[in-house]
Amino acid sequence: MTVIEALSEACGPDHAWEAGPADTVDGVPVGWVAEPGDAAGVAEVLRFTATEGLSVVASGAGTKLDWGVPPSHADVLLDVSRLTGVLDYAPGAPTATIAAGTPLRALRALLARHHRRLPLDVGSPAATLGGVLATNEAGPLRHRFGAPRDLVTGVRVALDEGSLVRAVDGQELERYVCGSYGTLGVITEATVRLEPLPPARAWVVRPVSTPREVQQLTEALVASPLEPVAIEADLPGGIGARPAELAALFEGDEVFVAHRAESAAKLLGGGAAVESLPPAWWGRYPFAADDVALKIWGRPSELFAVVYALRDAAGLPVPVRGSVGLGVAHVALPDTVTPERLDGMLTAARTVLLARGGGGCTLLRAPLDLRELVESHGPEPLPSAAARLKLALDPEDRLSPGRVPDIS
């Protein structure tokens, strides 16, 4: 049986084809594309690719296929976007089981009808649940509710040889597959923790001048009894950029929110204002489609020093935005940045983080010619636990070969 015949049998004749020029994973060409309609189809595809020794890269909406390290090769692009829907949910229940290909915006609309939400306000609005979990993508609400790996209570995963499992050797897989970039298995469904929709929300927005001021104000908010749900900062770069801002989100009943927001505005001072809507940049990445993107994380009290180091290495302010209360932010650079300048910025950020308690600076996205000349994740090897799990679950390195998990 040929590859296309086997994939067509597993997925249906209209859902498998030989790849064309547009079918790539971050510039790496693909041989075939398969769109199984259910978890059993995913398993059947993986059983066949295992017997043929073919590599597989899983995808949902494809919003982050250019994130992280590109695969070393990709024979089959396994598109799980047909795996959609709520598989198990009772109104008011604290959890729901969702198919991995379900778009987050569709899930958000469905849960809102029951006054519930999955607190994942990611910057990729078209993303699927499986893609968000695989990259451990999180937005401002991570400050209160945690990253995806903190919100998942169970997963069903298709392993490299085609078995569908929820645990391996007694180990539950939910925390391991989040941020794995598909290197451990293909997520087919996930059980996630839900939260009530808040009756009221308010943002306190304050103009800021320097990264140091952001750090000082953030520390004041964190140390206060006000308990913001999220704390974000936007530090635009370049000539003529809009003013930098710090924003904090408060949620709860109307009286509670109004009191906390007004108290936060007084605490922050300096023109802080209470707003009923978020600032335009809230929950969005600072980089555009063609920009080079970095992700930095470390101790919240030291993030400002990393921003200064990046500015010094770049020779000018660079756009930085993110969850300053957690020490996680993203950086945008033009795609014209030279390899020498980019390498200098990565080295400067990593050196500061190492000296100030640890963290990381990852080249999240860049043209291939730049990636080939710099260390995307830095010189440190993967944690031994992650390497051992990869070896146990995918000993022949067929799933997303060459990609590196996100451990931030």
Buried (B, 14 or more C-beta within 10 A) or exposed (E): EEBBEBBBBBBBEEBBBEBEEEBBBBEBBBBBBBBBBBBBBBBBBBBBBBEEEBBBBBBBBBBBBBBBBBBEBBBBBBBBBBBBEBBEBEEEEEBBBBBBBBBBEBBBEBBEEBEBBBBBBBBBBEBBBBBBBBBBBBBBBBBBBBBBBBBBBBBBBBBBBBEBEEEBEEEEBBBBBBBBBBBBBBBBBBBBBBBEEBEBBBBBBBBBEEBEBBBEBBBBBBEBEBEBBBBBBBBBBEEEEEEBBBBBBBBBEEEBBBEBBBBBBEBBEEEBEBBEEBBEBBBBBBBEEEBBBBBBBBBBBBBBBBBBBBBEBBEEBBBBBBBBBBBBBBBBBEBEBEBEBBBBBBBBBBBBBBEBEEBBBBBBBBBEEBBEEBBBBBEEEBEEEBEEBBEEBBEEBBBBBBBBBBBB
